């Protein structure tokens, strides 16, 4: 039994009730069951049983008709983060229309969210670029002038003050190095100049220089070119994963790899740290998920206590552009 696809829900229920009543009336007309003017107990029992059967049949048919709607509501309650989810387009009539409408709404919301996140993150990258430029041009140059002045002052000072001036000069030099390192983290110039693999290699080297953990990197040769937006996403996810490994994992070794698997370029950051249970959506993980959604990438975080953590990012490759190239 399949109801017409254009029938509203109200008339669907009325039709089911009408069918049940018509069947009951036909049974009364053409079956041997009769009710006299003075109903006897057996007739009352027959009427009661018939009424119960009619109510149960009506309830089962209505439940069957509304089952797709209940499944649709259950799927809607399970949707998280407004991720694009393909709801089952089943049933007929209004249920099918609701599923199609909700699918269209989710697709529009996901696209609008991606557009808004792209604008926000583009503005964030532009602000990072501006801050890095100011650090390099203003703070960096000021510290360079201070270093030159201290060096000149050190050559003209009495011998007793030379050690103190040298210590101040080394502090200024360390501050200049810190400023340059922060500027590089804010704006990965090597990503623009030398490409993704070189930028990740520099990131791994910097991580190893400022962490007690050793880093092993593995980049497959001949990786397909990604869009500039996708390269920034891969770099930032790797940066955040390495930062988390250094701050929270207490890891002894970290493996950074980039390879191609089918129609995806896969970034993987694996550490042997303390791991965790019960993944919480902190600002770092939320930022990685938002960046991944911009380029329609898949982000997964796998961790177990005392067995480390693995952050995996699967970025789809533009096979059309690759074929034309």
Protein Blocks (a to p, Z undefined) as FASTA:
>chain_A
ZZdfklcfklmmmmmmmmmmmmmmmmmmmmmbdcdfbdcfklmmmmmmmmmmmmmmmmmm
mmmmmmmmmmmmmmmmmpghhiacddddehehjlmmmmmmmmmmmmmmmmmmmmmmmmmm
mmmmmmmmmmmmmmmmmmmmmmmmmmmmmmmmmmmpcfklmmmmmmmmmmmmmmmmmmmm
mmmmmmcfklmmnojklmmmmmmmmmmmmccbdcdddddehiacddfklmmmmmmmmmmm
mmmmmmmnopabdcdddddehjaccdddddfbebpehiaddfklmmmmmmmmmnopacdd
dddehiapaddddddddfklmmmZZ
